[in-house]
């Protein structure tokens, strides 16, 4: 095998290069049997969303750096991920205080009088990216009724103020915020002063003041949280708080007009009120609760008051959610509702059905990917040439919705560009719900807790379904699809240099723009490994790592030392895309992974270029893994 130093020089692509073609958005968009004359998501909305992601990234950088003197000394001593988790806990508390007092007014005065600080916007943003839970909570929980009426106010505000990164609240708003929430407006100032919270004892309901962090690692914002009630000496954790929250929901009599008048739809259990077809299925929720209330050992002891009944549930389950699951499994299965979904809404004492702390943490990887692509950079999409990437992403999102409308399987994996537009659509609140109902005839949820191996298989199916329906590639960055052999990868790279006979002049065909190609990676920020599949997933990861090790060993035997990625540039003649790579390696959660567990590709490097992890190879040429 000849070494790279003796290979003939590559052709000079620096002159007479074809400029990226202009892309004109379609005049109409097809979604199922509907023709739309305007897109459901606009470029201005996506840009405003990216501005918020940049602000979140900057805030996280400041927190994880931990050098700001306003942080408590204990927080500065934490590792960056733990410090960020502590900070998110404070943000969720501030969000909860805000939703109870926020008012609905016209946009301009609302920005001046009601707009919350960045950390609260971050939590709100994440909450809305769980659209089924967000919609049900806004219907079910009395304190969230104003949040429901605000609709797409978050997105409208981001557009109105142009750049959240430079927006500064005036002194009047800062003072009103402090009066409303008893915390400083500035998130970092607040982090230095919000050191403790009051958590009711799940056994006797006495208020217990606990620190967010302490040296023992048992603070409310720490993984080992536990607290002892001074009144009843009960030692409890967040699991106990979750069980008590479940018990409180269960004992509320949903047939008593007085109770319903006081608690509204919150008399129903979380996860039972909304279905994919109906946003208010109270009859179904009532039936399920009737069955739960008589299920052993959750049923009411003879003569017990509501408070005694709640304590009974806490005692018989020994504060373990797994015991609740066992008790509820048969009832909920017969009712057509997954047990895990209902119980997932009970993670602590807060009313939200989403674990907002962990949800914000999961969104960080998506924010990181947008940042690494450069998409969150100031002015990145200001030029008309670069804006076509967002226009094309919006077009592809409508194709994604169209495929959902006819898909024979219920799970599709979006690429990063589609996921960005999908996130933006979800930020329209009730409008997203209405659009789903009108064009898809069902409510489409956004699940950010998908098991890794299932995601890989589903992405493969998504690629095939897209190709069959539109005659265009779903992902065209050149990275491997699940299960592809190296020869197949090479053939696919070559194929995308020219259109096939089956491809038409579709608006969904690849655009000749590096940023557009890079963003067609599968959006895997939502992967996780379940306990049941952990061994299998680890085994596959070890197999891939061993395969890479053997290739590295062969490379060293044949030509001495070689880069671990073992990449070879292969020139193509004719129309050449500005980015494309195949990488043999493993996915790191901080990298921009393509096919799950198969490779990684970064949008780093100079703007308009792409960089392969392992070698920062200059484009334009395709790259294929050596064997």
N, C-alpha and C positions, 0 to 999 in steps of 0.2 A: 504494500500500500504506500503510495507516495505521500510524503509529508506535505503539510500545508504550505511550507516555504518554497516548494518546488512546483506547486500548481501554477498553471498559466494565469496571468493577471485577468481579473474580471473586467468586463466591458465598462466603459465610462458612461455612467448614467447621469452625469451632472449637466449635460447639455441636451438641448432639444427634448427635454422632458415634457410629457403631456401634463398640463395642469388638471387638477381635479375638475370633473365636469360639473356644470351647474345642475342643481337638483331643484326641480319645481314640485312643490307638494301637490298631491292630487286635488282635483276640484271636488271630488266626492269620496266618501269612505264607506266601504261595505262592512256591515256587521250583521251576520245572519241574513235575515231577509229584509234588512233595513238599509236605506241609503241616507247617509248623513252628509249635509252640505257644509258643515263646519266641524272641525275636530272636537272631540270631547275634552281634550287638553290642549292648551295653547303654549307656544314657545315662551311667552312672558312668564307663565306660571312655572314652567320647568326651571327657567333662569332664577326666579325668586326662590324656588325650592333649593337650588344649588347654593345660593347665597346663605340660606339657613344652615345647610350642611357645612359650609366653610366656617361659619360662626361656631357651630358645635365642635368642629375639629379644633379650632383655636382655643375654645374653652377647655376642652379635654387636655390639650397640650399644657396649658397653664396649670391645671390641677395635677396632672401626672408629674410635671416637673417639680412641683412641691416647694418651690423656692420663695413663694410669696410669704412675707412675714406675717400676713393676716391669718394664715392657717394656724390652728392650734399645734402645739409642739408634738402632741401625740399623732396628729394627722401627718405632719412632716416626716415622722419616723416610719410611716407605713410604706410598703412597696407601692410603686405607681398604680398597678391594677387595683389593689386594695384601697388606695386613696381615692381613686375614681369611683369605686363602688360606694365608699362612704359619702362622697359628694353627691352621688345620684340619690341616695337615701334622703339627704337633706332637700334635694330638688323635688322629690316626690311629696315630701311633707309640705313644702311651700306651694306646690301645685294644688294639694288638697285644701289648703287654707284659702287659696285664690278662688277655686271653683265654687266655694260656698258663699262668696261675696260678689263675684263678678256680675256686672249688669249688661243688658243688651241695649245699645244705643246705635245711632248712625255711625258709619265708619270713621269719619274724621274726629268727632269728639271721643269715640271709643279709643282710638289710638292715643289720644292725649290723656284720657282719664282712666282707662281700664287695661291697657296693654301691659302684660306682665314682663318680668325680667327674662333674660335669655335662658336660664336654667329651667324655668317653668315652661317656656315655649318648647324646649327640647323634650320635656316629658309629655306635653300635649301632642306634639308631633308624633312621638312614638305610640301614644295611645290610639291616635287616629289610624295608624298603620296596622292596627288590629281591628278592622272595620266591623266585623260581626259583633265582637265583644263591646266595642265602643258604641255601636248603635243600640245594642240591647241595654247596656248600662245607662245610656242617656234616656231610654224609655222607662227603665225599671227603677232607677234610683232618684228619689225626689230632689236631692241636692244637685243633680246634674241636668236638670231641666233647662237651665239657662245655657249650658254648654251645647245642648241639642239645638236650641234656637240660634246659636251663633253660626251654625252651618259651616260655610267655608270662610269664616272670618279670619282664620289663621293665614290662609293663602292670600286673601284679599289684602290683608295688612302687610304681608311681605312685599307684595307688588306696590302698594301705596307708598311705603317708606323707602322703596327702591333698594336699599341695602341695609339689612339688619345689623351688619358689622359696624356701620358708622352712625346708626341711630342712637341718639342720646335723649333719655327721658328728662323732662324739666324738673325743677325743684318741687313744684306742686305735686307732680305725679309721684315722685320719690317719697314725699311726705304722706300722701294718701295711701300708698302701698304699705308703708310702715305702720300706719294706723290700722289698716285692714288685716295685716298678717302678723304684726308684732315682730317683723324681721326687716333688716335693711334691704333696700332695693337691689344694691349691687350683690351678685351671687357670692363673690369672694368675701366681701364684708360680712355677709350673712353666715358664711361657713365658719367665720371666726367667732361668731356669737351664738349660733344655734347649736349648742353642745348637748342638749338633753331633750327628751320628750316624755310625755305621760302616756303610759300604756295600761289600760285596765286589766286587773287580774282576771284571767278567764274562769277562775273558780268562784270568787266572791264579788267580782266587779269593782273592787276598791281600786282607786287610782294609784299607780306605781310610777314614780319618776325614775327613769333609766337614762344612762349616758349613751350617746351614740357610739363612742369608742372608749375603751379603757385598756389598761396595760394587760389585763388578764385575757383579752380577746373575747369577752362576753358582752360587749356593747350591742345596742340595737342594730347598728349598721355593720356588725361583724358576724362572720359565719358561725361562731360559737355562742350566739346570743342566748342568754338565760337570765332570768330575774326572779327574785323571791319576794312574794307579797308579805309586807310587814303585818298585815291584819290576820291572814289565815295561814301564813308560813308555806304557801304553795309555791313550789319551784316550777317555773314554766318556760317554754320556748315558743318560737313562732308557730310550731306545729300545734301547740295547745291553743294558741290564739286563733289559728285557722279552724280548728275543730269547734271552738266556741262560736265563731262566726257562722259556721254551718248550722250548729245547733240553734242559734238565735233565729236564723232564717226559717228553720224547720218548724219551730214551735209557734211562729206567728200564724194565727188562725185566718186563713185566706177566705173563709166563708163568713167571717164576722164583719159586718159593715163598719163598725167602729174602728176595728183594726185596719181594715182596708183604707178607711178615711184618713187614718194617721200615717200609714206607711206606703200607701199607693201600691204600685206593682212590685215593690220590693218585698211584698209578702211571698212572692214566688221564688223558687230556687234559681240561682244563676245558671244560665245555659239551657233553660227549659222554655223560655218565652218566645224565642225567635227560631224560625226554620228557614231553609233556603228559599222557600216560596212565600212565607208569611212573616211579616215583621212583628205581629202581635198574635200569638196563638195561645191566648190565655186559657182556653179550654184544655188544651194539651198540658199546659203547665200546672193547671189545677188538678187534673187527673193524676199526673205523676207525683205531685206533692201528697195527694190523698194516700197513695200507695206507700210512699216513703214514711209517712207519719205512723203507719201501723206495722212497719217492717221491724222484725226482731233484730237487734235489741234496742232499736231506736224509739220504739213505741213508748207512749206516755205511761209512767207508773200510776196505779190507781190513786186518785186523790191528790196528785202532785200539782203544784202551781206551775206557771210557765217558767219561772226562775228555777224551780226545783227540777223541772224536766230538762232544762239546759244543762244543769250540773250533772244530772243522771247520764246524759249522752257523753259528756266529757269523761265521766268515771268509767262507764262500760266500754268505751273505746280506748281508755287509758291514754287519751290524747294522741292517738295514732290515726293518721289519715287512711292507712292501709286497712284498718278495722272498719272505717266508714265505707271504704270501697267494697269490702266483703258484704257488709250489711245492705248496701244499695245495689249491688250488681244485678240481682235477679229482677228487682223492681224496674230499674232503669232500662235493662235490656228488653223487657217486655214492652216498655214504653217507647222504644225506638230511639233512645238517646244514649250515647256512649257515656259510660260511667266516668271515664278519664276526663272527658271534656267538662262535665259538671264539677268534679272535684278539683280540677285545675284552677277553678275560680276562687278556691279557698286556700290561700297561702299565708295570710296574716290577718290582722284585725281591720285593715283598711277596707272600704266598701268596694273598691274597684275589682272587677273580675279578671284583670290582667295583673300579673306580677310586674309592675312597671319598672322596678329596679333592674331585673334581669332582662326585660324587654329592651330597655335603653342600652344595656350592655351588648345585647345581640346586634343591635343596629349599628354599633360602632364599626364592625367589619365592613359594612356597606359604605359607611361614610369614608372609611380609610381607602376603599377602592376608588371611589369618586375623587378623592384627594390625590391618590397616586396616578390616576389617569390625567390629572391636571384640570379636571372639569370644574372643580370648585375654585380655581384660581381667579383672581380678579380680572375681569375683562376677557376671559378665555373664549367666550362665544360672542364677542362684540362684532367681529367681522362677518360679513354675509357669507363668506366662503366657509367659515367654521360653523355658522349657525345651521347650515344644511344638515349637520350631524343630528341636531336636535329635531329638525323637521322630519328627517328620515326615521328617527327613533319614535316619533309620534305616529307616523304612518305604520311602522311595524307594530306598535301597540294596538292599533285598530285591527291589524291582521291577527294579533294574539287574541283579541276579544272575539273576532269572527271565528277563529278556530275553536275557542271555548264554546261558542254557540252551537257547534255541530259535533264537538268531540265525543267520541264513544267512551273515553276514559275520563275520570274526574280530576286528574291531577296533571297539571302542566307546569314545567319549569321555565320561568322567564329568563332571557338573557339580561345582562346588566343594563343595557340601554332601555329595553322594554320595562324592566323592573323600576328604573328611575321614573319613567312616565307613569307607570302603574301607581307608584307611591304618590306621585303628584296628584293623580286622579282621586286617590283615597283622601287626600287633604281637602277635597271639596265637600266632605261630610255627607249630608243628606242628598246632595246632588249625585254623589257616587252611587248611593243606594238606589236612587230613582233611575239612573242610567242603566244599572244592572237589571232592574226590573223591566224596563222598557225594551232594552235591546237583547238581553240574554234570557229573560223570563225566569231569572233566579238571582239570588244574592251570591256574589263571588267573594269568598273570604281570602285573606292573605295570611297564610300560616307560616310563621317564621321559626317553627320548631319541627323541622322535618328530618327524619333519620337519614344519615349519610348514604347508606347503600340504596335506600328507596329513591333518593334524589337522583343518583346516577342512572338507575334504570329508567326513571321517568323522563330524564332529560333526553335519553336516547329515543324514547317514544315520541317526545315532543318534536325532535328533529325530523323524524320520519313523517309524522303527521303534517308538519309544516311544508315539507318538500312535496308531499302528495297533493296538498290542497293548492299551493301557490306556485309550484314549479320553480322555487327559488330556495337557496340554502338558508337555514335558520341561523346558523353560526358560521361565519366566514373569516375568522381570525387565523385559521390554519391549525389551531390546536386540536389535539386528538379527541374524538368522540369516544364514549364508553365502549370498550371492546374492540376498537379498531386496531388492525395490525399496521406495522410500519409501512408496508406497501400500499395499504388502503389510504393511509394518511398522505403519502406522496401523491397518489392518484387524485385525491381530493384537492390538494394544493394546486396541482396542474390544471385540474378541471375548472377551478375558479378563475383562471387566467382568461378563459373565454366562455361564452355562454353555450350551453348545450342545446340540442334541438328541442328539448322539452321546455326550455325556458322562454318566456315571452318578455315583452317590454313592460314588465311589472314594476310598480312603484316600490315593491319590496326587494328588488334585486340589489346586490351590494353597490354602495357608492364608492368611488375611488377616493377615499379619504381615510388617512391612518387612524384618526380618532374614532371614526365610525366602525372600523374593523375591530379595534381593540375592545370595544364595548359589547361585542356580541358573544363574550364569554357567558357561560351559564351563571346566573346569580346564585351563588352558593353560600351567601351570608347566613342563610337560615338552616345550615346543616348542624346536626348533632348526632351523637351516637347513643342509642338506647342501651340499657343494661343487657337486654335480651340478645342484642346483636353485637355487643362489644367485642366478644372473643372472635367472632367471624370477621368483623371489621379490622381488628388488630392483625389477624392472620393474613388478610389480604394486603394490609400495609407492609407487613414484614416480607411478604412475597415480592412486592414491588421493590422494596429496598434491597433485597437480595439480588433481584434481577439487575438493578442498577450497579450493585457491587461487582457482579460477574462481568458486566460490560466494561466497567472501569478497569478491572483486572486484565481483560483481553486487550484493552487499549494500551495499557502500560507495557504489556508483553510485545505488542506489535510495533509501537513507536515511542516507547518511553513514557514520560509523564504526559498527561492530557487533562484538560478541564473535565470536571465531574459530569457536566451536562452532556459531553460527547456530541457536540453539534458540528455539522458541516454545512457551509453555505453552498447552495446550489443555484447558479444563475439561471434565470428565465429570460427569454427574449420575447419581444412584443410588449403587450400591455402588462405591466408589472405592478402589483399593489404595493403600497408603501409599508405594509406590515404583515407579518405572517410567520408563525413559528410552530414547531413541534418540539416539546420538551419532555424528555424522559426524566422523571423524578417523582418526588412526593409533594403533596400540597401542604403548605404550612398555613395556619389560620391567618397569618399576617400577610400572606402573599395573595396575588390575584390568581386564584386557581381556575383552571378551565374545567375539563371533564373531571368529575369528582375523584380525587385520589389518583389522578393520572398524570397531571402536569401542572405547570404554573407559568403564567405569562404576565408581565408587568407593563403598564402604560407609562413607565418612567422614561427617563432620557430626555433629550431635547424635544421641545414641542413640535408635534407633527411627525415624530419618529416613534419607533417602538423599541423596547429593550427586552431581550430574552434573559431570564434569570439563569445565571450560570455563565453567560457571555454577553457582553454589551455589544452585539453585532450591529454594524451599520446597515441600513436598508438602502436601496431596495434589492433584496433577493430573498427567496424562500429558504427556510432552514429545515432540514430533516435530521432526525436522530440517526446516528451511526449504529451499526449492528456489529 
